[in-house]
Amino acid sequence: MSRLKKRSRLTRLADFLFECGMLRKTPRTGYQFLGTGAENVAEHSFRTAVVGFVLAKMAGADKERTAMMCLFHDLHEARTGDFNYVAHIYNSSQRTRALDDALSGTGLEGDLMPLWKELEETESLESRLAQDADQIDLILNLKEQSDLGNKYAEKWLAAAMQRFRTPEGKELASTIMETDHTDWWFLGPDASWWEKKNGSRKTPKIPVPDAADGDEGGNEDGQ
């Protein structure tokens, strides 16, 4: 890190944004055991932030702060990678150090490190909602895999449903468990849309010139 300390703040911000891009290339490794499904850390972080915003709205909490905690909760994995539950038995990572090093010299330390500390301590309502949002994003993926026939996803779901820290998280997750993952698009159009068969749609007829009019497909001179 010594050479990075000599760089300007703007250059370090550029470094930071490139580093954030690594999350697109960092897989969530638990799906190796589930056998189906896949996502990277960037995908997970995006929907977790959306879920956090929704939960905070439900709870009357600070929506922006909750979403920000969710958005950056796995940023350190650009450096450490994602450890699944088996890997955690044998390995540990210095998550706080990784995040601190990533932010060093960017001017963002004062904004993001307090959010990280709040999330880790889980004493505020917003931090507990953010923790629940993390679980709900996993549950959404597991529910989809369960709907598609992966019986092992149901075992994972049973475990994940025990981890909630807020009533809002538990309530939303319970509804997710009762909702087919295809409903939002399958039930969206009017039912008649699905009933239309190939060729049943009426299209305007294009008039065909009568041969008596002298237009038999030749050029304008009739040749």
C-alpha positions as a LaTeX table, in Angstrom:
\begin{tabular}{lrrr}
\hline
Residue & $x$ (\AA) & $y$ (\AA) & $z$ (\AA) \\
\hline
Met1 & 0.00 & 0.00 & 0.00 \\
Ser2 & 3.00 & 2.37 & 0.42 \\
Arg3 & 3.11 & 3.34 & $-3.26$ \\
Leu4 & $-0.65$ & 4.05 & $-3.28$ \\
Lys5 & $-0.25$ & 6.56 & $-0.47$ \\
Lys6 & 1.65 & 8.86 & $-2.81$ \\
Arg7 & $-1.25$ & 9.09 & $-5.25$ \\
Ser8 & $-3.65$ & 12.04 & $-5.34$ \\
Arg9 & $-7.13$ & 11.72 & $-3.86$ \\
Leu10 & $-8.72$ & 11.84 & $-7.30$ \\
Thr11 & $-6.45$ & 9.05 & $-8.52$ \\
Arg12 & $-7.28$ & 7.01 & $-5.43$ \\
Leu13 & $-10.98$ & 7.50 & $-6.21$ \\
Ala14 & $-10.31$ & 6.11 & $-9.67$ \\
Asp15 & $-8.49$ & 3.17 & $-8.05$ \\
Phe16 & $-11.48$ & 2.65 & $-5.76$ \\
Leu17 & $-13.98$ & 2.57 & $-8.60$ \\
Phe18 & $-11.88$ & 0.05 & $-10.51$ \\
Glu19 & $-11.75$ & $-2.03$ & $-7.34$ \\
Cys20 & $-15.53$ & $-1.91$ & $-7.01$ \\
Gly21 & $-15.69$ & $-3.43$ & $-10.49$ \\
Met22 & $-13.96$ & $-6.53$ & $-9.13$ \\
Leu23 & $-17.21$ & $-7.44$ & $-7.37$ \\
Arg24 & $-18.67$ & $-8.22$ & $-10.81$ \\
Lys25 & $-15.98$ & $-10.88$ & $-11.17$ \\
Thr26 & $-16.23$ & $-12.25$ & $-7.62$ \\
Pro27 & $-18.66$ & $-15.18$ & $-7.41$ \\
Arg28 & $-20.83$ & $-15.99$ & $-4.41$ \\
Thr29 & $-19.43$ & $-19.43$ & $-3.70$ \\
Gly30 & $-22.26$ & $-21.06$ & $-1.76$ \\
Tyr31 & $-24.05$ & $-21.98$ & $-4.97$ \\
Gln32 & $-21.31$ & $-24.54$ & $-5.61$ \\
Phe33 & $-22.93$ & $-26.62$ & $-2.88$ \\
Leu34 & $-26.54$ & $-25.88$ & $-3.83$ \\
Gly35 & $-25.89$ & $-27.16$ & $-7.34$ \\
Thr36 & $-28.01$ & $-24.58$ & $-9.16$ \\
Gly37 & $-28.08$ & $-20.81$ & $-9.34$ \\
Ala38 & $-25.20$ & $-18.36$ & $-9.56$ \\
Glu39 & $-24.48$ & $-14.71$ & $-8.87$ \\
Asn40 & $-21.58$ & $-12.40$ & $-8.23$ \\
Val41 & $-21.09$ & $-10.11$ & $-5.26$ \\
Ala42 & $-22.06$ & $-6.98$ & $-7.22$ \\
Glu43 & $-25.42$ & $-8.52$ & $-8.14$ \\
His44 & $-26.01$ & $-9.54$ & $-4.55$ \\
Ser45 & $-25.09$ & $-6.11$ & $-3.20$ \\
Phe46 & $-27.45$ & $-4.31$ & $-5.58$ \\
Arg47 & $-30.60$ & $-6.19$ & $-4.63$ \\
Thr48 & $-29.62$ & $-6.24$ & $-0.96$ \\
Ala49 & $-29.57$ & $-2.43$ & $-1.08$ \\
Val50 & $-33.01$ & $-2.40$ & $-2.69$ \\
Val51 & $-34.36$ & $-4.80$ & $-0.05$ \\
Gly52 & $-32.81$ & $-2.67$ & 2.70 \\
Phe53 & $-34.56$ & 0.42 & 1.36 \\
Val54 & $-37.89$ & $-1.46$ & 1.32 \\
Leu55 & $-37.45$ & $-2.81$ & 4.85 \\
Ala56 & $-36.51$ & 0.62 & 6.20 \\
Lys57 & $-39.62$ & 2.06 & 4.57 \\
Met58 & $-41.72$ & $-0.64$ & 6.28 \\
Ala59 & $-40.08$ & 0.03 & 9.65 \\
Gly60 & $-40.12$ & 3.82 & 9.47 \\
Ala61 & $-36.31$ & 3.82 & 9.66 \\
Asp62 & $-33.69$ & 5.82 & 7.76 \\
Lys63 & $-34.05$ & 4.41 & 4.25 \\
Glu64 & $-30.93$ & 5.99 & 2.78 \\
Arg65 & $-28.62$ & 4.93 & 5.60 \\
Thr66 & $-29.95$ & 1.39 & 5.54 \\
Ala67 & $-29.52$ & 1.14 & 1.78 \\
Met68 & $-25.99$ & 2.51 & 1.98 \\
Met69 & $-25.00$ & $-0.07$ & 4.57 \\
Cys70 & $-26.38$ & $-2.77$ & 2.29 \\
Leu71 & $-24.68$ & $-1.40$ & $-0.82$ \\
Phe72 & $-21.21$ & $-1.48$ & 0.73 \\
His73 & $-21.60$ & $-4.43$ & 3.11 \\
Asp74 & $-19.52$ & $-6.81$ & 0.97 \\
Leu75 & $-17.11$ & $-4.34$ & $-0.62$ \\
His76 & $-14.19$ & $-5.93$ & 1.21 \\
Glu77 & $-14.76$ & $-9.10$ & $-0.84$ \\
Ala78 & $-13.13$ & $-7.39$ & $-3.82$ \\
Arg79 & $-9.94$ & $-8.17$ & $-1.87$ \\
Thr80 & $-10.83$ & $-11.20$ & 0.26 \\
Gly81 & $-13.21$ & $-13.08$ & $-2.03$ \\
Asp82 & $-16.44$ & $-14.65$ & $-0.78$ \\
Phe83 & $-16.11$ & $-17.33$ & 1.89 \\
Asn84 & $-18.90$ & $-19.90$ & 1.97 \\
Tyr85 & $-19.85$ & $-21.66$ & 5.19 \\
Val86 & $-17.45$ & $-24.55$ & 4.71 \\
Ala87 & $-14.55$ & $-22.23$ & 3.86 \\
His88 & $-15.23$ & $-20.25$ & 7.06 \\
Ile89 & $-14.38$ & $-23.36$ & 9.11 \\
Tyr90 & $-10.81$ & $-23.27$ & 7.86 \\
Asn91 & $-10.22$ & $-19.66$ & 6.89 \\
Ser92 & $-10.74$ & $-16.19$ & 8.25 \\
Ser93 & $-10.41$ & $-12.80$ & 6.56 \\
Gln94 & $-9.48$ & $-9.36$ & 7.84 \\
Arg95 & $-12.60$ & $-7.70$ & 6.52 \\
Thr96 & $-12.21$ & $-4.38$ & 8.30 \\
Arg97 & $-8.57$ & $-4.07$ & 7.26 \\
Ala98 & $-9.47$ & $-4.88$ & 3.64 \\
Leu99 & $-12.15$ & $-2.19$ & 3.60 \\
Asp100 & $-9.89$ & 0.34 & 5.31 \\
Asp101 & $-7.14$ & $-0.29$ & 2.76 \\
Ala102 & $-9.60$ & 0.03 & $-0.13$ \\
Leu103 & $-10.77$ & 3.42 & 1.14 \\
Ser104 & $-7.35$ & 4.76 & 2.12 \\
Gly105 & $-6.63$ & 8.09 & 0.45 \\
Thr106 & $-10.04$ & 8.34 & $-1.26$ \\
Gly107 & $-11.60$ & 10.76 & 1.20 \\
Leu108 & $-14.48$ & 8.30 & 1.66 \\
Glu109 & $-13.22$ & 6.85 & 4.92 \\
Gly110 & $-15.28$ & 9.17 & 7.08 \\
Asp111 & $-18.45$ & 8.27 & 5.17 \\
Leu112 & $-18.16$ & 4.51 & 4.87 \\
Met113 & $-16.16$ & 3.23 & 7.84 \\
Pro114 & $-18.78$ & 4.45 & 10.36 \\
Leu115 & $-21.47$ & 2.64 & 8.35 \\
Trp116 & $-19.37$ & $-0.53$ & 8.43 \\
Lys117 & $-18.89$ & $-0.25$ & 12.19 \\
Glu118 & $-22.62$ & 0.33 & 12.69 \\
Leu119 & $-23.45$ & $-2.70$ & 10.55 \\
Glu120 & $-21.04$ & $-4.92$ & 12.45 \\
Glu121 & $-22.31$ & $-3.85$ & 15.87 \\
Thr122 & $-25.98$ & $-4.38$ & 14.87 \\
Glu123 & $-27.21$ & $-2.09$ & 17.65 \\
Ser124 & $-29.20$ & 0.34 & 15.48 \\
Leu125 & $-32.49$ & $-0.50$ & 13.80 \\
Glu126 & $-30.99$ & 0.36 & 10.42 \\
Ser127 & $-28.11$ & $-2.06$ & 10.89 \\
Arg128 & $-30.47$ & $-4.88$ & 11.86 \\
Leu129 & $-32.62$ & $-4.14$ & 8.83 \\
Ala130 & $-29.50$ & $-4.23$ & 6.65 \\
Gln131 & $-28.55$ & $-7.61$ & 8.11 \\
Asp132 & $-32.04$ & $-8.88$ & 7.35 \\
Ala133 & $-31.85$ & $-7.50$ & 3.81 \\
Asp134 & $-28.72$ & $-9.59$ & 3.28 \\
Gln135 & $-30.67$ & $-12.71$ & 4.26 \\
Ile136 & $-33.71$ & $-11.80$ & 2.18 \\
Asp137 & $-31.65$ & $-11.46$ & $-0.99$ \\
Leu138 & $-30.41$ & $-15.01$ & $-0.37$ \\
Ile139 & $-33.96$ & $-16.19$ & 0.34 \\
Leu140 & $-35.20$ & $-14.68$ & $-2.93$ \\
Asn141 & $-32.59$ & $-16.67$ & $-4.84$ \\
Leu142 & $-33.29$ & $-19.85$ & $-2.89$ \\
Lys143 & $-37.04$ & $-19.52$ & $-3.41$ \\
Glu144 & $-36.48$ & $-19.27$ & $-7.16$ \\
Gln145 & $-34.31$ & $-22.38$ & $-7.14$ \\
Ser146 & $-36.90$ & $-24.19$ & $-5.00$ \\
Asp147 & $-39.66$ & $-23.23$ & $-7.45$ \\
Leu148 & $-37.50$ & $-24.66$ & $-10.24$ \\
Gly149 & $-37.23$ & $-28.00$ & $-8.45$ \\
Asn150 & $-34.04$ & $-27.93$ & $-6.37$ \\
Lys151 & $-35.08$ & $-29.80$ & $-3.22$ \\
Tyr152 & $-31.90$ & $-28.81$ & $-1.38$ \\
Ala153 & $-32.89$ & $-25.15$ & $-1.62$ \\
Glu154 & $-35.75$ & $-25.93$ & 0.76 \\
Lys155 & $-33.25$ & $-27.02$ & 3.44 \\
Trp156 & $-31.31$ & $-23.81$ & 3.01 \\
Leu157 & $-34.53$ & $-21.79$ & 3.19 \\
Ala158 & $-35.51$ & $-23.41$ & 6.48 \\
Ala159 & $-32.18$ & $-22.35$ & 7.99 \\
Ala160 & $-32.25$ & $-18.83$ & 6.54 \\
Met161 & $-35.75$ & $-18.19$ & 7.89 \\
Gln162 & $-34.39$ & $-18.50$ & 11.44 \\
Arg163 & $-31.88$ & $-15.64$ & 11.14 \\
Phe164 & $-34.04$ & $-12.53$ & 11.21 \\
Arg165 & $-33.40$ & $-9.66$ & 13.59 \\
Thr166 & $-36.50$ & $-7.55$ & 12.86 \\
Pro167 & $-40.24$ & $-8.24$ & 12.55 \\
Glu168 & $-40.25$ & $-6.45$ & 9.19 \\
Gly169 & $-37.62$ & $-8.80$ & 7.82 \\
Lys170 & $-39.48$ & $-11.86$ & 9.01 \\
Glu171 & $-42.79$ & $-10.58$ & 7.65 \\
Leu172 & $-41.41$ & $-9.82$ & 4.20 \\
Ala173 & $-39.56$ & $-13.13$ & 4.03 \\
Ser174 & $-42.71$ & $-15.05$ & 4.98 \\
Thr175 & $-44.58$ & $-13.42$ & 2.11 \\
Ile176 & $-41.73$ & $-14.21$ & $-0.27$ \\
Met177 & $-42.00$ & $-17.86$ & 0.74 \\
Glu178 & $-45.68$ & $-17.84$ & $-0.27$ \\
Thr179 & $-45.11$ & $-16.10$ & $-3.62$ \\
Asp180 & $-44.19$ & $-17.85$ & $-6.86$ \\
His181 & $-41.14$ & $-16.17$ & $-8.32$ \\
Thr182 & $-42.80$ & $-15.96$ & $-11.75$ \\
Asp183 & $-46.00$ & $-14.21$ & $-10.65$ \\
Trp184 & $-44.73$ & $-10.69$ & $-11.25$ \\
Trp185 & $-44.38$ & $-11.33$ & $-14.99$ \\
Phe186 & $-46.77$ & $-14.23$ & $-15.63$ \\
Leu187 & $-49.75$ & $-12.57$ & $-13.96$ \\
Gly188 & $-48.86$ & $-9.08$ & $-15.16$ \\
Pro189 & $-50.47$ & $-9.13$ & $-18.61$ \\
Asp190 & $-54.23$ & $-9.56$ & $-18.99$ \\
Ala191 & $-55.21$ & $-13.23$ & $-18.99$ \\
Ser192 & $-56.41$ & $-12.94$ & $-22.58$ \\
Trp193 & $-52.85$ & $-12.26$ & $-23.70$ \\
Trp194 & $-51.81$ & $-15.80$ & $-22.77$ \\
Glu195 & $-54.90$ & $-17.28$ & $-24.41$ \\
Lys196 & $-54.13$ & $-15.88$ & $-27.85$ \\
Lys197 & $-52.87$ & $-18.60$ & $-30.13$ \\
Asn198 & $-50.51$ & $-18.29$ & $-33.03$ \\
Gly199 & $-52.29$ & $-16.67$ & $-35.94$ \\
Ser200 & $-55.32$ & $-15.56$ & $-33.94$ \\
Arg201 & $-54.45$ & $-11.88$ & $-33.96$ \\
Lys202 & $-56.31$ & $-9.89$ & $-36.57$ \\
Thr203 & $-54.16$ & $-7.78$ & $-38.83$ \\
Pro204 & $-55.38$ & $-5.20$ & $-41.32$ \\
Lys205 & $-55.76$ & $-6.53$ & $-44.84$ \\
Ile206 & $-53.68$ & $-4.89$ & $-47.55$ \\
Pro207 & $-55.78$ & $-4.19$ & $-50.67$ \\
Val208 & $-54.70$ & $-6.19$ & $-53.71$ \\
Pro209 & $-55.09$ & $-4.29$ & $-57.03$ \\
Asp210 & $-57.64$ & $-5.85$ & $-59.37$ \\
Ala211 & $-56.30$ & $-7.15$ & $-62.66$ \\
Ala212 & $-58.96$ & $-5.12$ & $-64.44$ \\
Asp213 & $-57.22$ & $-1.98$ & $-63.28$ \\
Gly214 & $-54.34$ & $-2.86$ & $-65.57$ \\
Asp215 & $-51.80$ & $-3.31$ & $-62.72$ \\
Glu216 & $-50.43$ & $-6.82$ & $-63.15$ \\
Gly217 & $-47.12$ & $-6.33$ & $-61.43$ \\
Gly218 & $-45.25$ & $-4.65$ & $-64.27$ \\
Asn219 & $-43.53$ & $-1.29$ & $-64.14$ \\
Glu220 & $-45.30$ & 2.01 & $-64.40$ \\
Asp221 & $-45.37$ & 1.68 & $-68.20$ \\
Gly222 & $-47.16$ & $-1.64$ & $-67.94$ \\
Gln223 & $-44.17$ & $-3.55$ & $-69.31$ \\
\hline
\end{tabular}
